[in-house]
Amino acid sequence: MTPVMRGESPAVERQVGVAQPDVDLFHYEHLLDDDERNHLHVLRSILREEVRPQVGEFWDREEFPFDLLPTLARAGLGNLVLGGHSRLFIGLAYAEIARADISLSALVGIHNELVLGLVNELGSEDQKARWLEPLKTFEAIGCFALTEPDHGSDIAGGLETTAERDGDEWVLTGRKRWIGAGTFADFAIVWAKDTTDGQAKAFIVETDRPGWSATKIHRKMGLRIMQNADIELDGVRIPGENLMPGGDGFAAANVKLRDSRAWVGWQGAGAQMAAFEIARDYALQRRQFDRPLAKFQLVQGDLAKIMSNLSSSMALMVRLAQLQEGGTFDMVHAALAKATSTAAARESAALARNILGGNGVLHDYEISKIMNDVEILYTYEGTHEINSLIVGRAVTGQSAFV
Ligand SMILES: Cc1cc2nc3c(=O)[nH]c(=O)nc-3n(C[C@H](O)[C@H](O)[C@H](O)COP(=O)(O)OP(=O)(O)OC[C@H]3O[C@@H](n4cnc5c(N)ncnc54)[C@H](O)[C@@H]3O)c2cc1C
């Protein structure tokens, strides 16, 4: 008996005589129309066969698999948000890429929600003409630079990076931290405080400008494929037209952070799909006490709990997609869904890891990678506590922030 290992596509020996359902127990994907469902299946098989088997080595080495970008583009992941898809399709696609690899799903989510979507919604006609087409195929990569070394959760009121108008130019000075793809992006959307009116504003900063430097953050416990960077802006001069016209004030950032929070909720669902399938396949194959682990009631209890977490997260995310379509989507929905799905993902990954026993601690079996990656989901795009406080404010009318 050979346990299931990373990179293999095992023909699992079904030991218990009943059909094992797909991870989508409640058939959420059947809410898609035929075209989108077919598209999702194509995307899933590309990710399962061409992406998932390759990423483990890159994760171990903290390297980004640049050669996979054309594959992600072929799967349509470079242009989800402007591609005319339903919000449910976009969400299920985010879950599928997270099921294959959470770091790459971070790239895809930031790319779509915080770069492509933001240039489209807040950018000038010139900015759109320059960046949108190459972004859609990953020929250009952007990053979203908001967080700073001294301001994470309180960044809305704490921006220290400054933008000073000097004739036809802006001069940007400050530091950013944790910026995903910051080491290799072609440009960054940088949030800085206008020294004249004190307002937060968004600027497009090409990363080859003098004064820009990016240093890779090493030794992360999770999301190791995603290259996060410390950024220094040392009097970086950009033309006046690099100001994003729609990015005047933090309200614009908040609208996009609402959308990106929803994406992280889908990441939590996708991570649980992978955790469930790894744990179930292992439980069916691994034998102890002369029978498969899947025969033991305590193991079945844990698998049922993972499926319960996954299905509940999916239910929340599917409803969120409907609210997004219907125009009644609010920050409280995004905050609650993100906090719930990522907390569930954390629990599900730990339960799945335990089902693999000692093998569960080896990166070779994929689940320890997932367990580490979901820690990041719990923290970025608003920590669990900050999202809980957003829900708390909505349900009590009392803000804990002021
Ligand atoms: C791998 C990774 C990738 C990231 N990618 C990006 C990116 O691409 N672009 C970007 O701009 N940012 C990015 N971030 C930054 C991320 O959004 C921040 O890490 C996050 O907002 C938390 O900020 P912080 O790390 O400074 O923690 P802090 O704000 O210092 O929080 C520390 C702890 O205190 C808690 N806390 C803070 N305030 C309160 C409060 N009022 N009540 C209760 N508890 C509180 C927090 O919940 C947390 O547990 C990334 C982060 C990571 C780790």
The ligand as a Gaussian input file, in Angstrom:
#p B3LYP/6-31G(d) Opt

LIG

0 1
 C        2.318000      36.925000       3.575000
 C        1.662000      38.281000       3.627000
 C        1.302000      38.911000       2.444000
 C        0.795000      40.228000       2.455000
 N        0.569000      40.885000       1.279000
 C        0.290000      42.213000       1.302000
 C        0.243000      42.991000       0.087000
 O        0.420000      42.459000      -1.016000
 N        0.004000      44.332000       0.167000
 C       -0.195000      44.962000       1.365000
 O       -0.395000      46.187000       1.351000
 N       -0.162000      44.267000       2.546000
 C        0.083000      42.920000       2.536000
 N        0.133000      42.202000       3.720000
 C       -0.055000      42.904000       4.981000
 C       -1.258000      42.444000       5.792000
 O       -2.431000      42.971000       5.264000
 C       -0.987000      42.826000       7.255000
 O       -0.025000      41.913000       7.754000
 C       -2.227000      42.801000       8.120000
 O       -3.075000      43.857000       7.756000
 C       -1.905000      42.896000       9.596000
 O       -1.023000      43.939000       9.861000
 P        0.293000      43.667000      10.756000
 O        0.966000      42.462000      10.226000
 O        1.057000      44.937000      10.815000
 O       -0.266000      43.280000      12.189000
 P       -0.706000      44.297000      13.366000
 O       -1.664000      45.297000      12.832000
 O        0.503000      44.772000      14.068000
 O       -1.513000      43.297000      14.327000
 C       -0.865000      42.391000      15.225000
 C       -1.933000      41.656000      16.028000
 O       -2.689000      42.615000      16.792000
 C       -4.075000      42.479000      16.502000
 N       -4.740000      43.778000      16.560000
 C       -4.390000      44.933000      15.932000
 N       -5.260000      45.893000      16.207000
 C       -6.215000      45.339000      17.021000
 C       -7.405000      45.801000      17.645000
 N       -7.845000      47.077000      17.475000
 N       -8.133000      44.948000      18.412000
 C       -7.722000      43.651000      18.560000
 N       -6.609000      43.150000      18.003000
 C       -5.871000      43.978000      17.245000
 C       -4.117000      41.887000      15.089000
 O       -5.369000      41.248000      14.827000
 C       -2.944000      40.932000      15.135000
 O       -3.338000      39.722000      15.719000
 C        0.589000      40.871000       3.713000
 C        0.885000      40.200000       4.900000
 C        1.431000      38.934000       4.871000
 C        1.795000      38.257000       6.167000

